[in-house]
Amino acid sequence: MENYKIVLFLCNWGPHGAFQALQEDGYKIPGEIKMIRIPCTGRISKALLFKAFEMGADGVALAGCAPGACRYGSGTYNAIKNTEDTREIIEVLGLGRERLRLATFLPDDVDPLKEFLSDFVADIKALGKSPIVSATSKGDFPEESFTESGQELLAMAPATTAETIRKIIEKHDAYACQDCGKCTSSCPLALCGKDFSPRTLVGSLIAGEVDSENVKNNIWSCLTCGTCYERCPSEVNFPLLIQDLRSVLFKRKESHQTHGGFFHSLMRSMASPGLRQKRWKDLPSAIKTDPESKTLFYGGCAPYFDLFFRNHQQVKNANVLNDALRLLNFFDVTPRILENERCCGHDLLWSGDRQNFINIAKLNCDYLNSLGIEEMITACPECYKTFAQTYKENGIELNFKVTHLYEFLDTELERGAVTIENPDITFTYQDSCRLNSLEDVRDLPRKLIRRFSNGNFVEMQNNGSTALCCGNSAWIGCDAFSKALQVKRLTQGRNTQSDVMLTSCGKCRIHLGCAMEDPFSGDKLKMELVDLTSVIADHVRWE
């Protein structure tokens, strides 16, 4: 017999009065329901709603106050927005929107509440058990999941934290630090006034100050943009050092997550083998795809970003995926796409959750290798770096070529007979940290821009190898210094007198777009953010 788990978030006011009356009347609450009494359904964020599913719930219900009866004014309105957004997200994820339901009740709505509970339990049983396997987010590393670099971390696991940190320092040769300060003098966070220094952090770790709150905060504050690594005369790879340090802290149940950890919960859930997602349900009919193609287009997590932020910034990253597919079609490539496309695992790894990164990477590897494809093309910088480099570094071998869309476009444009018309705008360009860290592709965005610019491309003060990060990485932290960095970058953009800031990364558009919402800045930071892929798709022509 299946053991169903249903979480009921019950508002402390009207619905709780009806719930108490039910119990006083002798009604036996269905055993599948686990009630959580809350002050207001408006306090239950998208992250909390989804967390219940990540932890094994088969269904989630909210019982709130009727519209106009909320003691806090906007609680019911917020609950409706959060519920609708989350229902759309779990529909794309393959859970089905009917597993999440919101209903409102007055204190005397005893029979309606009874009917709601009974019907919801029956509906969940009809849907069956949730395909999400409760993620082991802080367990021991599975030995079979690691090769060289991972085995080193595995070997550290039984040791004390101090010994583990010492081995990580040795692994990345951080003892070679020359104390020159070039890292700190170029760090975007330090330049924005944050008390952060890669050099000082390494020195503190060598001195054994592992449990210092300042040290731990700095481990989570690092943007892992790689600027320090570019400058280091000893070639200490500080971003990878930070990656391993976060894995240690994560095992100690210490982590920093923005948006209530929603995106990390979502990505851990994708490590469940039984999920069957619906990633491309809104694909325009004009785009041609082929389920038997040897070329796969991998979209990344853009659809989830759009749904999560749709009531805040009206984010439309999925449009960039459509534009990428239009470009492939333009060059006579009809790619395969996957409805059940999983996250690459980038954010899990960089937030310290190495175990679930390995879990999702192995699922991806087994599935993708079985398709018989010869090439994967992606427009996402993080997907590209993860599939092309990080999987191999962790002993996960893909049997096909991984190509960034810009590499594909550069090759096709070199053949001739195609031109990109110059847009009638002035524009600048925001570098992607992950593309900037890869020598083979870091220059491609500007090479493509030079194909259609004609005196209307203006670089920002910090560009190329000195470019500033957008202020956040892997949904880990967002504070006043992150915002200061974003304001600095947008100010640099505005100083170019450009109409548009081109980007290569969906997260850059989200984070910089968020900074533009600052009510104290008014229109001083406003700029249109457009993906380079979309500009090329709109202006490419046959000669």
KOLBALO-498081 format. One record per atom (N, C-alpha, C): residue in one letter; y, x, z. Coordinates in steps of 0.02 Angstrom, whole numbers, plus 50000, padded with zeros to 5 digits. Example, Ala and Ser with C-alpha at 12.3 -4.5 7.8 and 13.67 -1.06 7.14 Angstrom:
BEGIN
A497165066050390/A497755061550390/A498355066050390/S498885064250354/S499475068450357/S500025064550394/
***
This chain:
BEGIN
M499405004250000/M500005000050000/M500625004450000/E501095002949954/E501695007049948/E502155005950008/N502445011350032/N502915010950087/N503625011450059/Y503965005850053/Y504625005750024/Y505155007150077/K505685010650055/K506235012350099/K506885009750069/I507215005350106/I507835002350083/I508365003350136/V508925006350116/V509475007650163/V509985002050156/L510174999150213/L510684993950214/L511284996550253/F511844997650218/F512474999350251/F512814992750270/L512874991450334/L513104984950358/L513794985750391/C514284982250364/C514964982350392/C514964979550463/N515344982750506/N515364981050577/N515684974250590/W516024971350540/W516404965350553/W516034959050530/G516254955850477/G515954949550457/G515204949850446/P514954954450405/P514234954750392/P513824956050455/H514084959950501/H513694961350561/H513624955050604/G514154950950603/G514104944650640/G513554940250611/A513504940050544/A512974936050512/A512294939150526/F512254945750527/F511624949250540/F511374947850611/Q511834948050659/Q511654946450728/Q511414939250735/A511754934750701/A511554927650704/A510854926750675/L510694930450622/L510024930150593/L509494932050644/Q509634937550679/Q509144939950728/Q509084935150787/E509654932250807/E509634927450863/E509254921150844/D509244919450779/D508874913650755/D508124915150748/G507934921350763/G507224923150760/G506994925850693/Y507454926850646/Y507254929450581/Y507054936850588/K506484938450560/K506244945250562/K506504949050501/I506924953950514/I507204958050460/I506624961650425/P506584961450358/P506034964950323/P505964972150346/G505354974250358/G505224980950384/G505444986550338/E505524985050274/E505734990250227/E506474992150235/I506854987850269/I507574988850275/I507744993150337/K508114998450325/K508375002550379/K509135001450381/M509364998150434/M510064996150438/M510485001750470/I511055003150438/I511535007950465/I512195004150474/R512405003650535/R513024999950551/R513625004550539/I514105002250501/I514675006350481/I515325002650495/P515885006150501/P516515002750515/P516784998750456/C516625001050394/C516884997750335/C516505000350274/T516324995850228/T515964998150168/T516405002550124/G517055001950132/G517505006250094/G517465013550113/R517145014950170/R517055021850193/R516435025150163/I516025021250130/I515405023850101/I515555026350030/S515625032850023/S515815035949960/S515235036049911/K515395038049850/K514865038849800/K514355044049824/A514595049249858/A514145054449883/A513655051649934/L513895047349980/L513445044550031/L512955039549999/L513195035649951/L512755031049917/L512185034749883/F512355040149848/F511845043749811/F511405047949858/K511685050349913/K511295054349960/K510685050549985/A510765044049994/A510205039950017/A509625040349967/F509785040149902/F509265040649851/F508955047649850/E509375052749858/E509115059549860/E508615060449917/M508745057049973/M508325057850032/M507715053250031/G507625049549976/G507005045749969/G507065038249970/A507675035449972/A507745028149972/A507545025349904/D507205019649906/D507025016149844/D507565011249823/G507975009249871/G508535004749857/G509075005649910/V509685004149891/V510255004649937/V510674998349930/A510834995249986/A511244989149986/A511844990150031/L512404987250011/L513004987150053/L513164979850067/A513274978350130/A513494971750150/A514184972450180/G514684970050144/G515374970850165/G515734964250176/C516364964950195/C516764958950206/C516964955750139/A517064949250141/A517284945750081/A517974948150061/P518134948049996/P518794950149973/P519344946450011/G519834950250035/G520374947350073/G520244947050147/A519614948350168/A519444948050239/A519364954950270/C519444960150231/C519354966950257/C519884968650309/R519674971150366/R520144972850420/R520584978750401/Y520364982750352/Y520734988850334/Y521094988050268/G521114982050242/G521494980650182/G521134982050117/S521004988450103/S520724990350038/S519984991950040/G519654990750097/G518954992750104/G518494989550052/T518554983050042/T518124979649994/T518264982149923/Y518894983149907/Y519084985749841/Y518774992649829/N518824997049879/N518535003749872/N517775003449865/A517464998949903/A516734998249900/A516514995949831/I516884991449801/I516724988949734/I516754994649683/K517294998649687/K517375004349640/K516805009449649/N516685011349711/N516165016449724/N515475013949704/T515345007549716/T514695004849699/T514605004549623/E515115002149588/E515055001649515/E514975008449483/D515365013349506/D515295020149479/D514595022949491/T514345022049552/T513685024749569/T513135021049532/R513215014449522/R512725010749483/R512675013349411/E513245014949382/E513245017749314/E512905024649313/I513035028549365/I512745035249368/I511985034849375/I511735030649419/I511015030449428/I510675026949369/E511055023149330/E510775020349269/E510655025949218/V511145030349209/V511065036049164/V510505040649190/L510465041349255/L509965045749285/L509255043249276/G509195036749262/G508525033949252/G508245030149311/L508655029449364/L508425025549422/L508485018049408/G509005016149372/G509145009149361/G509685006649408/R510195003449381/R510765001349421/R510564996049472/E510014992449461/E509824987049507/E509574989549574/R509484996149580/R509264998849645/R509854999349695/L510454998149671/L511044998349715/L511414991749708/R511564988649765/R511874982049762/R512384981249818/L512934977849801/L513454976149849/L513534968649854/A513574966149915/A513704959049926/A514184958349984/T514564952849985/T515054951850039/T514894945450077/F515054945650143/F514864940050187/F515394938950240/L515474932650259/L515864930750317/L515384930150376/P515634929950438/P515184929650496/P514714923750496/D514904918250465/D514464912450466/D514024911850404/D514024917050362/D513604916950302/D512894919250319/V512574915750365/V511914917850388/V511384916850334/D511364910950305/D510854909550254/D510964913850191/P511584914650167/P511684919150109/P511454926350123/L511574928850184/L511344935650200/L510584935950201/K510274930950230/K509544930750232/K509254930750161/E509544926650118/E509314926350049/E509434933050012/F510004936150026/F510164942549994/F509644947850013/L509494948350077/L509014953350100/L508324952150071/S508114945950072/S507454944250046/S507394945649971/D507904943649934/D507904944649862/D507924952049844/F508324955949881/F508404963049865/F507744966749877/V507414965149931/V506764968349945/V506264966749889/A506244960349869/A505784958349815/A505954961949749/D506604962449735/D506814965749673/D506634973149673/I506714976449729/I506544983649733/I505794984549725/K505404980249755/K504674980749747/K504474979649674/A504824975249640/A504674973949569/A504844980049527/L505384983749546/L505564989849510/L505084995549523/G504784995549582/G504315000849600/G504665006349638/K504275011349658/K504535016849697/K505045020949656/S505525023749690/S506015028149657/S505665034349630/P505855036549569/P505545042549542/P505815048949573/I506335048349615/I506615054449646/I506165056649703/V505965062949699/V505585065949754/V506095069149800/S506065067349864/S506555069949912/S506565077549908/A507165080249892/A507225087449879/A507175091449943/T506795097049939/T506775101849993/T507345106649982/S507895105250014/S508505109049997/S508605115250040/K508235115850094/K508355121550137/K507705124650163/G507175124050124/G506535126850144/G506465134150124/D505865136850135/D505735143750117/D505665144350041/F505805150250015/F505735151449943/F505005151549924/P504785147749873/P504095148049851/P503945154649815/E503445158249837/E503325164949812/E503205165149737/E502855160249710/E502685160449639/E503305159349595/S503865157349625/S504445155849585/S504855161949566/F504695167749594/F505125173449586/F504795179349553/T505185182949515/T504965189449492/T505415194549525/E505635199549490/E505945205349521/E506495203749571/S507055200849547/S507625199849593/S507455194749646/G507085189449627/G506905184349675/G506415186749727/Q505945191149708/Q505465193749756/Q505815197949808/E506365201249789/E506735205149837/E507005200549892/L507275194749871/L507525190049921/L506955187149962/L506395185849929/L505825183149965/L505585187950019/A505575194350001/A505355199450049/A505835199850109/M506465197750098/M506945197950152/M506865192150200/A506545186850178/A506545180550216/A506345181250288/P505795184850306/P505595185150376/P506045189450418/A506475193650387/A506885198250425/A507455194650459/T507795198250504/T508395195550535/T508945195050482/T509435190950497/T509985190150449/T510325196850437/A510425200750489/A510755207250481/A510365211750434/E509695211850442/E509285216050398/E509295213350326/T509295206850320/T509335203850253/T509985205650218/I510535205250254/I511185207050226/I511185214450206/R510895218650247/R510875225850231/R510505227050165/K509945223550155/K509565224450094/K509945221750033/I510315216350042/I510725213749987/I511275218749969/I511575221750019/I512095226850006/I511795232649967/E511185234749986/E510845240149951/E510685238149879/K510435232149871/K510235229649805/K510815229949756/H511415228249778/H511995228049734/H512425234349740/D512175239349775/D512505245849782/D513225245049807/A513325240449854/A513995239249880/A514235245149923/Y513755249449944/Y513965255449981/Y514385260049937/A514345259149871/A514725263349825/A515465261449822/C515655256149857/C516355254149859/C516805260049878/Q517305261449837/Q517755267149849/Q518365265349890/D518395259149913/D518955256949954/D519625257849918/C519605257049851/C520215258149812/C520675252049811/G520375246049821/G520785240049824/G520935236849757/K520645239449702/K520785236549637/K520535229349632/C519985227949668/C519715221149668/C520215216249699/T520465218049758/T520925213549793/T521575212649755/S521815218149725/S522465217849690/S522435213649627/S521825212049604/S521755207949543/S521435201149557/C521215199949619/C520875193649636/C521365187749632/P521195182649593/P521655176849587/P521815173549654/L521315173149699/L521435169949764/L521915174249806/A521795180849807/A522225185249846/A522945185049820/L523005184549754/L523675184349725/L524035177849739/C523655172749761/C523965166349781/C524095166049856/G523985171649891/G524145171749962/G523575170750010/K522965169649984/K522395168450028/K522185175050060/D521995174750123/D521755180650159/D521045182150136/F520985184750076/F520335186050046/F520345192750010/S519835196750023/S519795203349992/S519065205249983/P518835206049921/P518145208349911/P518005214849948/R518475219549945/R518385226049979/R518305225050054/T518725221050084/T518695219950156/T518045216250175/L517835211550133/L517215207850147/L516625212650147/V516585217050097/V516035221850095/V516055226350157/G516645228650176/G516705232850235/G516475229250298/S516645222850304/S516435218950363/S515675218150365/L515375216950307/L514655216050304/L514295222650322/I514565228150296/I514265234750313/I514315236050388/A514865233750418/A514965234650490/A514555229850532/G514175225250500/G513745220750536/G514075214350560/E514665212750533/E515025206750556/E514785200650517/V514135199350520/V513825194150480/V514035187150503/D514095186350568/D514215179650596/D514955178150607/S515385182550584/S516105181250589/S516285175250546/E516655170550574/E516865164650536/E517275166650476/N517695171750483/N518095173950426/N517655176650370/V517125180450388/V516675183050338/V516315177350302/K516055172650340/K515685167050309/K516155162750266/N516755161650288/N517225157750248/N517385161350182/N517445167850185/N517595171650125/N517005171750076/I516405171650102/I515815171250058/I515835164850018/W516045159450050/W516085153050014/W516725152249973/S517245156049991/S517885155449956/S517885158649887/C517475163849879/C517485167749816/C517375163049756/L517775164049703/L517725159949643/L517175162449596/T516905168349609/T516395171649567/T516625172049495/C517285172849485/C517545173149417/C517405179849383/G517285185049423/G517095191549394/G517675196249382/T518285194349400/T518855198749388/T518785205249427/C518535204849489/C518445210749530/C517925215449499/Y517395212649472/Y516875216749440/Y517155220449379/E517605217149342/E517925220249285/E518325226449306/R518625226149365/R519065231549388/R518715237049427/C518125235549454/C517805240149502/C517585246649469/P517855252449490/P517645258749460/P516915260649477/S516645257549530/S515955258849550/S515475253649522/E515745248849484/E515345243649453/E514925239649503/V515225238149560/V514895233749608/V514955226649582/N514395223449570/N514405216649543/N514505211749600/F515125210649617/F515295206549675/F515065199349667/P515135196049608/P514895189249602/P514145188449618/L513725193149594/L513015192649609/L512875194249683/L513275198549712/L513225199749785/L513365193349822/I513885189849803/I514065183449834/I513505178349825/Q513215178149764/Q512675173449751/Q512095174349800/D511905180649812/D511355181949859/D511545180449931/L512165182049949/L512395180550017/L512405173050030/R512595169149980/R512595161849989/R511885159249999/S511405162249965/S510705160149975/S510495161050047/V510725166550078/V510555167750148/V510885162550193/L511525161250182/L511875156250222/L511585149350212/F511385147750151/F511105141150137/F510455140150175/K510055145350180/K509435144850219/K509575143650293/R510165145550314/R510375144350384/R510735137650390/K510695133550339/K510995126950337/K511755127250342/E512045132350311/E512765133050307/E512965132650234/S513405128050218/S513625127450148/S514295123950146/H514655125050091/H515285121750078/H515205117850013/Q515375111350015/Q515295107249955/Q515885102449949/T516145101849889/T516685096949877/T516385090149859/H516805085149862/H516605078249844/H515985075949883/G515945078149946/G515395075949989/G514715078549968/G514705083649925/G514075086349901/G513735082149848/F514125077449817/F513815072849769/F513465076549713/F513805081449682/F513515084649623/F512905088849640/H512885091649700/H512295095549720/H511705090849733/S511845085049763/S511315080049772/S511045077749705/L511495076549658/L511295074349591/L510845079549558/M511045085849562/M510665091149529/M509985092249563/R509965091849628/R509315092449663/R508855086849642/S509135080849633/S508725075149613/S508415076149544/M508765079949501/M508495081149434/M507895085849434/A507745088649492/A507135092749498/A506515088349508/S506605081749508/S506045077049514/S505715076049446/P505085077849439/P504755077449373/P504725070349344/G504725065249387/G504635058449362/G505255055149334/L505825058349339/L506445055349313/L506435054849238/R506695049249212/R506765048249139/R507485045949127/Q507915050649110/Q508625049249104/Q508805045849038/K509425043649035/K509695040348975/K510365043548956/R510335050048942/R510935054048933/R511365051848874/W511065049548820/W511435048548758/W511485041248738/K511495036848786/K511485029648770/K512115027248735/D512675031048740/D513295028948709/D513475033248649/L512985036448618/L513115040848561/L513375036748501/P513935038748470/P514195035148412/P513685034848356/S513655029148322/S513145028148270/S513235032748210/A513845035348199/A513965039648141/A513665046548149/I513485048448209/I513205055048221/I512455055048204/K512245059948166/K511545060248144/K511155065048188/T510575062748211/T510125067048249/T509415066248222/D508995070948239/D508305071048214/D507835072948271/P507405068348293/P506955069748349/P506445075248335/E506375077248272/E505905082448254/E506245089048235/S506905089348243/S507275095348223/S507065101348263/K507105107148232/K506955113548265/K507565116248302/T508135112748293/T508755114648327/T508925109348379/L508995111348441/L509145106648495/L509875107648516/F510235102048524/F510905102448554/F510835100248627/Y511095104448672/Y511055103148744/Y511755101648770/G511835095648797/G512505093248815/G512755095348883/G512305095948933/G512535097449001/G512695091049039/C513065091849094/C513165086349142/C513795082249128/A514085082949070/A514715079449054/A514695071849067/P514165068249049/P514165061049062/P514255059249136/Y513965063349179/Y514025061949251/Y514725063449276/F515045068749250/F515725070249269/F516185064449249/D516085061849189/D516515056449165/D516455050249210/L515855048549230/L515755042649271/L516025043649341/F515935049549369/F516155050849438/F516915050649442/F517265053349392/F517985054049395/F518365048649356/R518015043649332/R518345038949285/R518905034949317/N518895033949383/N519435030249416/N519985034749442/H519905041249430/H520415045949455/H520795049149398/Q520435052449353/Q520765056049298/Q520595053349229/Q520155048349225/Q519915045949160/Q519635051849119/V519225055849152/V518915061649120/V518465059249063/K518495062749006/K518105060748947/K517775066948916/N517395070448957/N517055076448932/N516505074848882/A516225068748886/A515695066948839/A515955066748767/N516605065648759/N516895065748692/N516825072648660/V516845077848701/V516775084648675/V516065085648648/L515575082648681/L514885083048656/L514825079648589/N515145073848582/N515145070448517/N515475074648463/D516025077948482/D516365082248433/D515935088248413/A515565090948461/A515105096448446/A514575094148397/L514315088248407/L513805085648362/L514105084148293/R514715081848292/R515055080748227/R515105087348188/L515255092748224/L515305099248191/L514625101548165/L514105100448203/L513435102348179/L513265098348117/N513415091948117/N513295087748057/N513705090147998/F514325092048011/F514765094447958/F514455100447922/F514115104747960/F513795110647930/F513065109347914/D512895102947903/D512225100947880/D511675102547930/V511835102347993/V511325103048046/V511245096248079/T510645093748077/T510485087448110/T510045089048171/P510345089648229/P509985092348287/P509565087148324/R509125089548363/R508765085348411/R509195084848474/I509185079148506/I509485078348572/I508965075448618/L509055076448683/L508565074248732/L508865069148779/E508575063248780/E508795058148828/E508675060548900/N508135064148910/N507945066348978/N508155073548991/E508745075148969/E509015081948978/E509215083049051/R508965088449080/R509125090049149/R509695095049153/C510005095249212/C510495100449226/C510175107349219/C510555112349199/C510285119049193/C510165122249261/G510505119849314/G510415122549381/G510955127349402/H511455128449360/H511985133349374/H512295132349442/D512515126349457/D512875125149519/D512435125749581/L511795124149574/L511335124949630/L511275132349648/L511185136549598/L511105143749610/L511735146649641/W512315145049613/W512935148049637/W513175145049703/S512875139549725/S513035136749791/S512515138649843/G512055143149825/G511575145649874/G510895142449874/D510815136849838/D510185133249839/D509705136149786/R509475142149799/R509065145749751/R508395142349740/Q508105139349791/Q507455136249784/Q507485130449734/N507975126049741/N508015120449695/N508245122549626/F508625127949622/F508775130749556/F508125132749520/I507685136249556/I507055138349527/I506635132249508/N506625127149552/N506245121149537/N506465117849471/I507125117049464/I507375113749404/I507315118249343/A507385124849352/A507315129549297/A506605129549270/K506115129249315/K505415129149293/K505255122749256/L505525117049280/L505435110749244/L505735111149174/N506345113849171/N506665114549105/N506265119149059/C506045124749086/C505675129549046/C505045126449017/D504655123249060/D504015120349037/D504135115048984/Y504635110848995/Y504765105348949/Y505055107948883/L505565112048887/L505895114448827/L505435118948785/N505045123048818/N504585127348781/N504045123448744/S503905117348768/S503385113248737/S503625109548675/L504285109648663/L504565105548608/L504475108648540/G504345115148537/G504285118448472/G504945119748438/I505495119848476/I506145121248446/I506215128848435/E506665130548389/E506795137648375/E507465139848403/E507915135048414/E508585136748438/E508885131148479/M509215132948534/M509615128248573/M510345130048564/I510765125048547/I511485126048542/I511815121948597/T512275125048632/T512635121448684/T513375123248682/A513795118548701/A514525119748704/A514755121148775/C514295120648824/C514475121548894/C514405128948913/P514945132148937/P514895139248956/P514375140649010/E514315136049058/E513845137149113/E513125136249090/C513005131149049/C512335130349020/C512145136548979/Y512625138948939/Y512475144748897/Y512295150848939/K512705152448987/K512575158349029/K511915157649067/T511785151549092/T511175150449132/T510545150949090/F510545147549033/F509945147748990/F509865154648957/A510405157648935/A510365163848897/A510255169948940/Q510485169749002/Q510475175749044/Q510135174749111/T510355169549148/T510135168849217/T509385167249223/Y509125162949178/Y508415161349181/Y507995167749175/K508165171949127/K507795178149116/K507835182649176/E508425183049207/E508515187149267/E508075184749324/N507885178449323/N507455175749376/N506725174849352/G506545178249298/G505845178349276/G505635172149239/I506105168149213/I505945162049177/I506095163249103/E505575163449063/E505635165348993/E505625159148947/L506145158448908/L506175153148857/L505935155948791/N505595151748751/N505295154148688/N505725152448627/F506375151648638/F506825149948583/F507495153548594/K507895153748543/K508545156948546/K509055152248577/V509495154848619/V510035150948649/V510685153148618/T511055148448590/T511675149948553/T512245145748580/H512825148948590/H513415145048606/H513695142048542/L513985136248546/L514265132948487/L514765137448451/Y515145141448488/Y515635145848456/Y515285151148413/E514715153548435/E514335158248393/E514115155048328/F513875148848334/F513675145148274/F514265144148228/L514835141948255/L515425140748213/L515675147048180/D515675152548217/D515905158848189/D515475160948130/T514825160248138/T514365161948083/T514485157648022/E514545151148033/E514645146547977/E515315147647942/L515835148947980/L516495149847951/L516535156447912/E516135161347932/E516125167647896/E515845166847825/R515465161647815/R515165160547748/R515695158547697/G516285156347720/G516815154247674/G516745147047653/A517195144947610/A517205138147581/A517405132847632/V517575135047692/V517785130347745/V518425132947775/T518875128447791/T519495130347824/T519625125547882/I520015127947930/I520235123747986/I520985122847979/E521205116747968/E521915115547959/E522295116948023/N522895119448016/N523305121048075/N523575114648106/P523415113348169/P523685107448202/P524445108148210/D524785102748203/D525515102748207/D525735102448280/I525505107448319/I525665107848390/I525725115148408/T526035116448466/T526035123148495/T525535123048552/F525115128248555/F524585128048605/F524465134848636/T524175134548696/T523955140548732/T523225139648749/Y522915144648782/Y522195144248792/Y522005146348863/Q521595142248897/Q521315143648963/Q520615146348955/D520505152648977/D519845155748971/D519345152649019/S518715152548997/S518155150549040/S517885156849075/C517815156449141/C517565162249178/C516865164349155/R516435159549141/R515745161249123/R515715164349052/L516115161949005/L516135165148940/L516455172048945/N516965172648987/N517305178948995/N516855184449023/S516325182349058/S515875187349089/S515345189849041/L515325187148980/L514815189048931/L515155192548872/E515005198848863/E515355202748812/E515245200048742/D514655197248728/D514495195048660/D514915189148637/V515165185148684/V515515179048664/V516225178548691/R516435183148732/R517095182348765/R517675182048715/D517605185448658/D518155185548610/D518125179948558/L517565176248558/L517485171148506/L518005165548508/P518195162948567/P518705157548566/P519345159648530/R519595165648544/R520215167848511/R520095169348438/K519505171648421/K519345172848350/K519375166248312/L519105160948342/L519135154448311/L519845151748307/I520225152748362/I520925150448363/I521325153948308/R521215160348299/R521585164048248/R521455161448177/R520895158048168/R520745155248102/R521215149548083/F521495146148132/F521925140548115/F522635141048144/S522765146048185/S523445146648212/S523905150048162/N524525148148165/N525015151048119/N525685151648155/G525685155948205/G526285156848245/G526385151648299/N525915146948305/N525985141648356/N525485142448414/F525185148348420/F524745149948476/F525095155048520/V525215153148584/V525575157348631/V525135158748691/E525015165148705/E524595166948762/E524975166048828/M524615164248880/M524905164048947/M524975171148975/Q525335171749028/Q525445178349058/Q524785181949073/N524335178449105/N523665181249118/N523185178349067/N522895182649026/N522435180248974/N521885185348962/G521355183248929/G520795187748915/G520475190248979/S520425196848986/S520105199749045/S520505198849108/T521145196949103/T521555195749163/T521675188249175/A521315183949138/A521425176749144/A521285174249214/L521635169049233/L521545166049299/L521025160449296/C520605160249346/C520115154749354/C520485148149366/C520145142649353/C520445136049365/C520455134149438/G520165138349482/G520235137249553/G519635134549589/N519085133249553/N518485130649586/N517875132649546/S517325133749580/S516705135549546/S516115132249581/A515685129049543/A515065126149569/A515185120749622/W515775117549620/W515935112049667/W515845114349739/I516085120449755/I515965123149822/I516565122049868/G517155123749846/G517715123149893/G518355121549857/C518785117849890/C519435116249862/C519915115849921/D520395120449924/D520875120449979/D521585121549951/A522045122749995/A522745123549974/A522825129449928/F522415134649937/F522475140549894/F522175139249825/S521655135049822/S521395132949757/S521935129349718/K522285124749753/K522815121049721/K523395125649700/A523545130649743/A524075135349726/A523905139149663/L523265140949656/L523045144549596/L523095140049534/Q522905133849542/Q522955129149486/Q523685127949466/V524115127249516/V524835126449502/V525105132549466/K524895138449488/K525115144649456/K524895144849382/R524275142849370/R524025143049302/R524375137949258/L524485131949284/L524835126849245/L525565128849232/T525865132049281/T526545134449272/T526575139649217/Q526075144149216/Q526045148949161/Q525965145449094/G525575140149094/G525495136349032/G526135133049010/R526485129949058/R527125126749041/R527645131849017/N527615137949045/N528095143049026/N528015145348953/T527445144048923/T527355145848853/T527685140748806/Q527945135348834/Q528255129948795/Q527745126648749/S527115127048767/S526585124048725/S526525116548737/D526295113048687/D526155105848693/D525485104648726/V525005109148711/V524315108048730/V524025114448760/M523605113748810/M523205119348835/M522485118248811/L522245122748769/L521555122448746/L521105125348800/T520505122648805/T520015125148853/T519335125548819/S518875128848854/S518175129048831/S517705126148883/C517975123848939/C517565121848996/C517785115149023/G517305110549030/G517455103949056/G517715104049127/K517475108749168/K517705109149237/K518425111649241/C518625116049195/C519325118149193/C519775112049182/R519565107649137/R519975101749124/R520005097149185/I519445096549220/I519425092349280/I519875095149334/H519795101649349/H520155104649405/H520905105249391/L521075107549331/L521785108049314/L522095101149307/G521715096349281/G521955089549276/G522085086449344/C521665088249393/C521755085749461/C522405088449490/A522535094949478/A523155097849504/A523775094549476/M523725092049415/M524295088549384/M524465082049420/E523995079549461/E524115073249496/E524545074149558/D524745080349573/D525145081649632/D525785077549630/P525875072849678/P526455068449676/P527125072049688/F527095077949719/F527705081649734/F527965085649674/S527515086649625/S527715090649566/S527975086349509/G527835079849512/G528055075449459/G527775077549392/D528205078249343/D527985080149275/D528025087649263/K528205091549313/K528305098649303/K527655102349285/L527075099449303/L526435102749288/L526065099349231/K526335093949205/K525965090049155/K525895093849090/M525275094249066/M525115096949000/M524495093348974/E524455092448910/E523855089548881/E523305094848879/L522715093248905/L522145097748905/L521655095448853/V521495099748805/V521065097948749/V520545103448740/D519925101448729/D519405106448716/D519475109348646/L519365115848641/L519405119148576/L518925116148526/T518335114048549/T517845110948505/T518145104748471/S518505100748509/S518795094548482/S519325095948430/V519735101148441/V520255102948393/V519935105048327/I519415109248331/I519075111548270/I518745105648235/A518425101248273/A518085095448242/A518575090948206/D519185090348232/D519685085948201/D520035089148140/H519975095748133/H520375099048081/H519965103248032/V519305103448039/V518895107347993/V518845103547926/R518905107347872/R518885104347805/R518525109147757/W518215106147706/W517955110147651/W518545112147606/E518555118247584/E519095120647541/E519045117547471/
***
